[in-house]
Amino acid sequence: GCAITIFGDVAGKPLGRRGAKPGDKIYVSKALGASAAGLEWLMANRHCEEHSDVAIQHLYPTPELELGQKLVNHATACMDISDGLAKDLHRLCKASKVGAELHHVPCYKDVSLEHALYGGEDYALLFTAPKSRFGIEIGEITKGPALEHNGQPLENKGYDHFSVFS
């Protein structure tokens, strides 16, 4: 095994999961689901020499570093979406002691809503703010504790990084 620790400084208030407040809007930095769809494509097409667009998105992700810097002192809460929008929104809401109502989930090209909600590794940011010119608005923070998508309970499930080994 290997363990890596990174230290650094933040210019301004550090971004964290705590701080979302009822009435804040919920945003994501880009359309979701490409990485999960890409992994699924790669597992089904292991011997193909050429890769689909979603496979390329999975293999060559682009971190949202510049946007993360812009969100310092702007976002009330922020985190990366590593285990899927649903699971990571549950984590953000639990840390902030709030709920959420999703109205719109942006899906990458022809990717399913299932991949966008529950797939992982999109290298996207999930953040809240009273109003933002950054990102795509997908919902609103509520008093909680419920998390819903279009009026239905939002399952607390997502990508399991170790499931491919079990």
LOKOL-453316 format. One line per field, with one value per residue (C-alpha): x, y, z. Coordinates in nm, 4 decimals, always signed. Last residue first. Example, Ala and Ser with C-alpha at 12.3 -4.5 7.8 and 13.67 -1.06 7.14 Angstrom:
# LOKOL-453316
px <- c(+1.3670 +1.2300)
py <- c(-0.1060 -0.4500)
pz <- c(+0.7140 +0.7800)
***
This chain:
# LOKOL-453316
px <- c(-1.5525 -1.2787 -1.5048 -1.7031 -1.4053 -1.4771 -1.8424 -2.0340 -2.3462 -2.6344 -2.8298 -3.1577 -3.3348 -3.6937 -3.9477 -4.0731 -3.8716 -3.5552 -3.5736 -3.3453 -3.5243 -3.3670 -3.4401 -3.4587 -3.4238 -3.1305 -3.2372 -3.2014 -2.9940 -2.8382 -2.5559 -2.2164 -2.0940 -2.3030 -2.4160 -2.7046 -2.7494 -2.4652 -2.4266 -2.1658 -2.1094 -1.7882 -1.7224 -1.4364 -1.6913 -1.5546 -1.8851 -2.2139 -2.5338 -2.7206 -2.5672 -2.5371 -2.9010 -3.0131 -2.8765 -2.5972 -2.6882 -2.4859 -2.3701 -2.6735 -2.7763 -2.9901 -3.2830 -3.5242 -3.3295 -3.4756 -3.2317 -3.2077 -2.9994 -2.7589 -2.4574 -2.2479 -2.5527 -2.6460 -2.2943 -2.2816 -2.6296 -2.5236 -2.2196 -2.4299 -2.6816 -2.4286 -2.2049 -1.9074 -1.6445 -1.8481 -1.6120 -1.7194 -1.8592 -2.0561 -2.1508 -1.9892 -1.8479 -1.5512 -1.3585 -1.5719 -1.3318 -1.0489 -1.2669 -1.3577 -0.9901 -0.9260 -1.2223 -1.0304 -1.0369 -1.0807 -0.8846 -0.9852 -1.3489 -1.4103 -1.2326 -1.4668 -1.7610 -1.6469 -1.6166 -1.2775 -1.0840 -0.8757 -1.1662 -1.0679 -1.2192 -1.5547 -1.8033 -1.5768 -1.4753 -1.8398 -1.9337 -1.6334 -1.7366 -2.0968 -1.9715 -1.7302 -1.9870 -2.2553 -2.2747 -2.3144 -2.0884 -1.9951 -2.2863 -2.5094 -2.7508 -2.9314 -2.9272 -3.2742 -3.1987 -2.8283 -2.5172 -2.2253 -2.0558 -1.9212 -1.6025 -1.4349 -1.1601 -1.2197 -0.9661 -0.6347 -0.5990 -0.2659 -0.1170 -0.0393 -0.0608 -0.0480 +0.0113 -0.0301 +0.0891 +0.0000)
py <- c(-0.8425 -0.6562 -0.4499 -0.3488 -0.1639 +0.1856 +0.1645 +0.4196 +0.5638 +0.5132 +0.7303 +0.7058 +1.0322 +1.0198 +1.1354 +1.4943 +1.5693 +1.4314 +1.4372 +1.4560 +1.4633 +1.6136 +1.8753 +2.2506 +2.2690 +2.3273 +2.3915 +2.2234 +2.1593 +2.4956 +2.4440 +2.5908 +2.9444 +3.2627 +3.1764 +3.2539 +3.1795 +2.9300 +2.5532 +2.3305 +1.9999 +1.9953 +1.7578 +1.5095 +1.2665 +0.9806 +0.8291 +0.6906 +0.7200 +1.0270 +1.0784 +0.7066 +0.6450 +0.9517 +0.7756 +0.9137 +1.0388 +1.3643 +1.4063 +1.4218 +1.7408 +1.6565 +1.8949 +1.9577 +1.8264 +1.9020 +1.9020 +1.8529 +2.0267 +1.9429 +2.0901 +1.7722 +1.5544 +1.7666 +1.7424 +1.3649 +1.3108 +1.5254 +1.2952 +0.9789 +1.1200 +1.2952 +0.9923 +0.8551 +1.1142 +1.4319 +1.6940 +1.9064 +2.2524 +2.4461 +2.8169 +2.8934 +3.2403 +3.3018 +3.0272 +2.9316 +3.0874 +2.8612 +2.5530 +2.6729 +2.6808 +2.3338 +2.1557 +1.8317 +1.7028 +1.3281 +1.1268 +0.7581 +0.8122 +1.0917 +0.8786 +0.5901 +0.8306 +0.9340 +0.5710 +0.4034 +0.2583 -0.0578 -0.2655 -0.5688 -0.4628 -0.3677 -0.4486 -0.3302 -0.0234 +0.0704 +0.0391 +0.2521 +0.5118 +0.5183 +0.5793 +0.8481 +1.0232 +1.0410 +1.4136 +1.7449 +2.0154 +2.2216 +2.1132 +2.3561 +2.3591 +2.6838 +2.8078 +2.8512 +2.6391 +2.6785 +2.4962 +2.5662 +2.2355 +2.0374 +2.2424 +2.5156 +2.6981 +3.0722 +3.2915 +3.2068 +2.8445 +2.7025 +2.3605 +2.0157 +1.6860 +1.3433 +1.0245 +0.6692 +0.3617 +0.0000)
pz <- c(-0.5363 -0.7239 -0.9521 -0.6429 -0.4897 -0.6175 -0.5189 -0.7292 -0.5805 -0.3413 -0.1014 -0.2917 -0.3716 -0.2432 -0.5076 -0.5509 -0.8657 -0.7030 -0.3255 -0.0235 +0.3120 +0.6283 +0.5423 +0.5752 +0.1961 -0.0423 -0.4005 -0.7358 -1.0470 -1.1378 -1.3889 -1.3058 -1.2379 -1.2421 -0.8929 -0.6595 -0.2862 -0.3270 -0.3232 -0.4823 -0.6587 -0.8609 -1.1479 -1.1890 -1.3349 -1.1241 -1.0192 -1.1405 -0.9316 -1.0551 -1.4009 -1.4770 -1.3749 -1.5752 -1.8814 -2.1030 -2.4525 -2.4312 -2.0685 -1.8404 -1.6574 -1.3537 -1.3093 -1.0231 -0.7250 -0.3819 -0.0927 +0.2826 +0.5483 +0.8337 +0.6471 +0.6831 +0.6128 +0.3100 +0.1623 +0.2179 +0.0682 -0.2302 -0.2644 -0.2748 -0.5244 -0.7515 -0.7899 -0.5950 -0.6882 -0.7209 -0.5839 -0.2903 -0.2188 +0.0428 +0.0757 -0.2604 -0.3359 -0.0989 -0.2856 -0.5869 -0.8391 -0.7176 -0.7628 -1.1124 -1.2103 -1.0666 -1.2305 -1.2942 -1.6536 -1.6914 -1.9501 -1.9262 -1.8318 -2.0838 -2.3489 -2.2679 -2.3011 -2.6510 -2.7606 -2.7737 -3.0664 -3.0273 -2.9029 -2.6933 -2.3634 -2.5136 -2.2335 -1.9499 -2.1529 -2.2251 -1.8550 -1.7609 -2.0194 -1.8980 -1.5446 -1.6697 -1.8865 -1.6169 -1.5480 -1.7329 -1.5905 -1.2835 -1.0677 -0.8806 -0.5869 -0.5010 -0.1441 +0.0082 +0.3142 +0.3957 +0.2760 +0.5110 +0.5703 +0.2761 +0.2495 +0.0482 +0.2372 +0.2985 +0.1218 -0.0470 +0.0590 +0.1682 +0.1088 +0.2442 +0.0560 +0.2197 +0.0213 +0.1490 -0.0376 +0.0000)
***
